[in-house]
Amino acid sequence: MSNIAERWQNIREKVDTTAKQAGRLPNEVTVLAVSKTFPADDVRAAWAAGAREFGENYVQEGVEKIAELDDLPAIWHFIGPLQSNKTRPVAEHFHWVHTVDREKIAQRLNDQRPSHLPPLQVCLQVNISADPAKSGVSIDELAPLAQQVAQLPNLTLRGLMTVPALDLDDTALSAQFAQMQQAFKALQSLHPDMDTLSMGMSDDMALAIQHGSTCVRIGRGIFGHRERKGNLA
Ligand SMILES: *Cc1c(COP(=O)(O)O)cnc(C)c1O
């Protein structure tokens, strides 16, 4: 068995165990395999091991990999910072975007989504740590942005995403994940079809699952050491 297959199984088992311990069903939590900086062959190895959904951070790299792997019916999530001059390739090639944080980006994605494709699946990024170096809206700004996105016909509002600050201890992290869970539930009362809370990475996935995460984003835990440092914005 390849290292990637072994690590995938190990992560999937950890997620299943953590979900059960938290009184949840394992199939409520998707493991998004974050393949940024890793070659297409590594994605194939993860696919062979059972991974079905992949996350990419960089537009150009992601689009190239999707083209190289177009024989696989994989689901591709864009999870990186998105500038308005880069929305078109994302709208044309990805299934999901986790990092919508302003109306202008949402509008462009909507306008550029090809009509032969289903709507783009969208999460709103929340800057839960109020970190000036990170993208995302505050919890106060969520409801109006959600309202705008929900009105765009070529986008489907699926939920929320967050990347907390790096230097938090478990107590602070727990508090922020709890705030996310609360904000998610509050927004669900206005948008009942929302079903996705994208939070948790290699080091904090257990805490995230305890706080209702439905999608953990794991890169190194599956693909191994990354040469180029990932952009965690
Ligand atoms: C890189 C990245 C991940 C995965 O991080 P790892 O440390 O490789 O597990 C998850 N989410 C986002 C937004 C990322 O940029």
The ligand as an SDF file (V2000), in Angstrom:
LIG
                    3D

 15 15  0  0  0  0  0  0  0  0999 V2000
   -3.3290   24.2040    2.9910 C   0  0  0  0  0  0  0  0  0  0  0  0
   -4.6930   24.3310    3.5410 C   0  0  0  0  0  0  0  0  0  0  0  0
   -5.2660   23.2910    4.2600 C   0  0  0  0  0  0  0  0  0  0  0  0
   -4.5410   22.0030    4.5800 C   0  0  0  0  0  0  0  0  0  0  0  0
   -3.4580   22.2620    5.3920 O   0  0  0  0  0  0  0  0  0  0  0  0
   -2.4590   21.0810    5.8540 P   0  0  0  0  0  0  0  0  0  0  0  0
   -1.6480   21.7470    6.8740 O   0  0  0  0  0  0  0  0  0  0  0  0
   -1.6740   20.6940    4.6560 O   0  0  0  0  0  0  0  0  0  0  0  0
   -3.2930   19.9650    6.3660 O   0  0  0  0  0  0  0  0  0  0  0  0
   -6.5690   23.4580    4.7140 C   0  0  0  0  0  0  0  0  0  0  0  0
   -7.2630   24.5910    4.4780 N   0  0  0  0  0  0  0  0  0  0  0  0
   -6.7350   25.6150    3.7850 C   0  0  0  0  0  0  0  0  0  0  0  0
   -7.5510   26.8330    3.5570 C   0  0  0  0  0  0  0  0  0  0  0  0
   -5.4390   25.5260    3.3060 C   0  0  0  0  0  0  0  0  0  0  0  0
   -4.9230   26.5510    2.6320 O   0  0  0  0  0  0  0  0  0  0  0  0
  1  2  1  0
  2  3  1  0
  2 14  2  0
  3  4  1  0
  3 10  2  0
  4  5  1  0
  5  6  1  0
  6  7  2  0
  6  8  1  0
  6  9  1  0
 10 11  1  0
 11 12  2  0
 12 13  1  0
 12 14  1  0
 14 15  1  0
M  END
$$$$
